[in-house]
Amino acid sequence: MKAASYLSAGTVDLPYEVSERLRAARAQAVSMRKVAKAQTAGNVVNTGSSAALTWGSNDGLSWWSRVGSVLPLVALVVGLLLINSIQNDNRAREVAEVDVALLTDELPPAAFSDPGFVQFLKANR
């Protein structure tokens, strides 16, 4: 806006014909600038795409690109299932160790009712 005010300030001393031509040129420049902005925004919206947005279309994703975009999700699911299986095996192994310790040791019957007995077993492994 400062540039427009500086340009307008210098037109006071110019003849009428010259000032009208300058006004028309300014109006034309402003209208061209607005069109250029609208085209730029439209191009960004039209060309901005990703694999998630164009999954159902055939605009640029080959079969391998689609497989590559799903592959990380498959790897994540397989990893989570593997972690769950390993944790279940570890829990079963710990319970089995406690059972083996209980069944192989010669303990008095009062030891089984002791609340600190499980802690004692874990500490002496």
N, C-alpha and C positions, 0 to 999 in steps of 0.2 A: 504494500500500500504506500510506503514511503516513495518508492520509485515512481509510482503513478502521480503522486502529488508533486514531485520534482519536475516531471515532464509537463504536467498541467500548468505549473507556475511559469514556465518559459514561453507558453503559447499566447500570453497576453499581448505581447508586442508584435506578433505575426499578423499578416493580412488574413482576411476571412477565408479565402480559398485554401490557403496553406493549413490553417487550423482545422478546417473541415476535412481535408485529406488526412491529416494526422488523427483526427477523431475516428474516421472510418477505418484507418489502418489499425488503430488500437482496438476497435470493436472486432475487427477480423482476427487479430492476434489472440484476443481473449476467447473468441469462439473456437478457434483452432486448438487452443490450450485445453479447453474443456473436453473437446472430442478426443484428444490424445490421452487424457486421463481416463476417460471412459473405456477406451480401447485397451489400455494397459490393464485396468482392473478386470475386464472381461477375459483377456488372455490368461491372466494368472488363474482365474477361477476355472477356465476351460482346460488348462494344461496341468493343473495341480491334481495329481492322482497318486494313489498308492495301491499296493496289492490288496489291501483290505477293502478299498472302495470299489475296485473293479473286478472283484472275484467272479461275478456272473457274466462279465463281458469278455470278448475276445480281442480287446484293443491292443494288447501288448504283452500279455502274459502267456508264455508258452507252457506246455505241460510240465516241463522241468521247473519252471519258476513257481508254479503252484505247489508242486511237491516240496520244493525248497522252503516255501513259506509255511508249510504245515509240519515239516520235519522237526523244528525246535519244540513244538507242542507235544509231538509224539515222544521225543526224547525226555521231556519233563515228566510225562505220565509214567513212562517206563522206569525212570529214576525213582520216582515216588513209590511205585510198587515194589521196587527192589529194596529200598530203605525199609519199608514196612515189613517185608519178609525177613530181612536180617534182624530187625528188632524183635520180631516174634520168636525167631530161633534163639536169640540171646536170652529172652525171658524164660523160654522153656528149658534152656540149659541151666539157668540159675536155679529154677525150681527143682530140676532133677538132681542137682548137686546137693541141695538141702535135703531132699528125700533120701539120697544115698547116705548122707552123713547121719541122718536119723536112724536108718535101718541097719547100718553096719556098726554103730557104736553101742557099747554096753552102758546104758544110762539107767539111772533109777527112774521109776514112774513119775516122781515129783518133778523131774527136769522138764517133762513135756508140758506141764502146766505153768512153768516159770515164764513171765512175760519177757524177760531179757534173754531167753534161750536162742531165739533167732539171731539176735545181735551177737551173741557168743559164737554161734556157728559162722557167721559172716566174718568175724574178727579172726578166727582161727583157720581160715582156709589157706 
